[in-house]
Amino acid sequence: MNPQNGGNGMNLDLTDDTVTNIDLEFSFRYYGNDYNSISICSNGWISFEEEDIPYFWNFSIPMGLGPSAMVAPYFDDLDDNGGTEEFNVFYLNDSDGRLIIQWDNVANGEDDDLCDDYDEDGNSLCVRETFQVILYNPEMYPTSTGDGEIVFQYKEINDIDSNGNYSTIGIESPDQNDGVQVLFADEMHPCIPEILNVNQEFAIKFTTDIQSDFPIMLGDLNQDESIDVFDILLIVQIILGEATPTDYQFLASDFNQDNDITV
């Protein structure tokens, strides 16, 4: 994405705590609503509603505060150390029907004051964040509901902002009453492996299509294709903390899909 590295991305010229709006080259359906533009913030989120406040304090999902219709690949206070650090956010509409937005090697406001300090090997002492959000053209990548698919891709993230709820990763509905919270305040969704604070590449996909290779029957925790007293006993054990659910058992137990297993 970065032209200095041979990429074709266009720089949005964002700086600390700024937001800009761009038109989409395709209509994108999100939570059943069709959108033709997005707002992009320096602090690691986009919104399908026009936003002019560059929210830097991240909230949980769902929450009636912050940007509505939010897509947050890495919502945190990203910073440029008072304008002394290079701050690049690129976007690209590629020929495969994708809009790609990349926050490229940006500093974190928790320790950006250390960017001018170096270790004995000449490495800057501040952390860096590099990640993308990708929107897929629903006409080229159709789903059963018509909603567009979204992918978060990560090269490096460092969740260090202990003074400001760490970070938020996830998506939220336009009315802010629903969403999928992958991460908030250093608490990971139980179905996501430990992925933060390591220099590894990974991706998260949001889609309304059920994946055929991972069918889920709500209530069938032991996967015997029936719901009976054995499933109920296992759910009770999970709620009481006497058993730790597998990824499948968590999803099969979450009847109202609020990312929590309760009575």
QUIDAHU-V392607 format. One record per pair of residues at least 12 apart in sequence whose C-alpha atoms are under 7 Angstrom apart, sorted by the first residue. I is the first residue (numbers start at 1). J is the second residue. D is the distance in whole Angstrom. If there is no record, write none. Layout:
BEGIN
i = <I,I>
j = <J,J>
d = <D,D>
END
This chain:
BEGIN
i = <1,9,9,9,10,10,10,11,11,11,11,12,12,13,14,14,14,15,15,15,16,16,16,17,17,17,17,18,18,18,19,19,19,19,19,19,20,20,20,21,21,21,22,22,22,23,23,23,24,24,26,28,28,28,29,29,29,30,30,31,31,32,35,38,39,41,42,43,43,43,43,43,44,44,44,44,44,45,45,45,45,45,45,46,46,46,47,47,47,47,47,48,48,49,49,51,56,56,57,57,57,58,58,58,58,58,59,60,60,61,61,61,61,62,62,62,62,62,63,63,64,68,68,68,68,69,69,69,70,70,70,71,71,71,72,72,72,72,73,73,73,73,73,74,74,74,75,75,75,76,76,77,77,78,78,78,78,79,79,79,79,80,80,81,81,87,88,88,88,89,89,89,90,90,97,97,97,98,98,98,98,99,99,99,100,100,100,100,101,101,101,102,102,102,103,103,103,104,104,104,105,105,105,106,106,106,107,107,107,108,108,110,110,111,112,114,127,128,128,129,129,129,130,130,130,130,131,131,131,131,132,132,132,133,133,133,134,134,134,135,135,135,136,136,136,143,143,144,145,147,149,149,150,150,150,151,151,151,151,152,152,152,153,153,153,154,154,154,155,155,156,156,156,157,157,158,158,159,159,165,165,166,166,167,167,168,168,169,169,169,169,170,170,191,216,217,218,218,218,219,219,219,220,221,221,235,239,239>
j = <90,90,91,92,90,91,92,88,89,90,91,89,90,88,42,88,89,42,80,87,42,79,80,42,43,54,56,41,42,54,39,40,41,42,52,54,39,40,41,38,39,40,37,38,39,36,37,38,36,37,137,137,138,148,146,147,148,147,148,147,173,147,48,50,51,54,78,56,75,76,77,78,72,73,74,75,76,70,71,72,73,74,75,70,71,72,67,68,69,70,71,69,70,68,69,67,76,77,76,77,164,75,76,165,167,168,168,168,184,172,179,180,181,172,176,177,178,179,176,177,176,173,174,175,176,172,173,174,171,172,173,170,171,172,168,169,170,171,132,133,152,169,170,167,168,169,167,168,169,167,168,108,109,106,107,108,109,107,108,109,112,107,112,112,113,106,103,104,106,102,103,104,102,103,136,137,140,134,135,136,137,134,135,136,132,133,134,135,132,133,134,131,132,133,130,131,132,129,130,131,128,129,130,128,129,130,127,128,129,127,128,160,161,126,126,126,158,157,158,156,157,158,154,155,156,157,153,154,155,156,152,153,154,151,152,153,150,151,152,149,150,151,148,149,150,208,209,209,208,208,206,207,205,206,207,203,204,205,206,203,204,205,202,203,204,201,202,203,200,201,199,200,201,196,197,196,197,196,197,184,185,185,186,184,185,183,184,181,182,183,184,182,183,247,252,252,252,253,255,231,252,253,252,249,252,253,261,262>
d = <7,5,5,5,5,5,6,7,6,4,7,6,6,7,6,7,7,7,7,6,6,5,6,6,7,5,7,6,6,5,7,6,4,6,6,5,6,5,7,6,4,6,6,6,7,6,4,7,5,5,6,7,7,6,7,5,5,5,6,7,6,6,6,7,6,6,7,6,6,6,5,5,6,6,5,4,6,7,6,4,6,7,6,6,5,6,7,7,5,4,6,5,7,7,6,7,6,5,7,7,7,6,6,7,6,6,7,7,6,6,6,7,5,6,6,6,5,6,6,7,6,7,5,7,6,6,5,4,6,5,7,6,5,6,7,5,5,6,7,6,6,5,6,6,6,5,6,5,6,5,7,6,5,7,6,5,5,5,5,5,7,6,7,5,6,6,6,6,7,6,4,6,5,7,6,5,7,6,6,5,6,6,5,7,7,6,5,7,5,5,6,6,4,7,5,6,6,7,5,7,5,5,5,5,5,7,6,5,6,7,7,7,5,6,6,5,7,7,7,5,5,7,6,5,5,6,6,4,6,7,6,5,6,6,5,6,6,5,6,6,5,7,6,5,6,7,6,6,7,7,6,5,6,5,7,7,6,4,6,5,5,6,6,4,7,5,5,6,6,5,5,6,7,7,6,6,5,7,6,7,4,5,6,6,6,5,5,6,5,5,7,5,7,5,6,6,4,6,6,7,5,6,6,5,6,7,6,6>
END
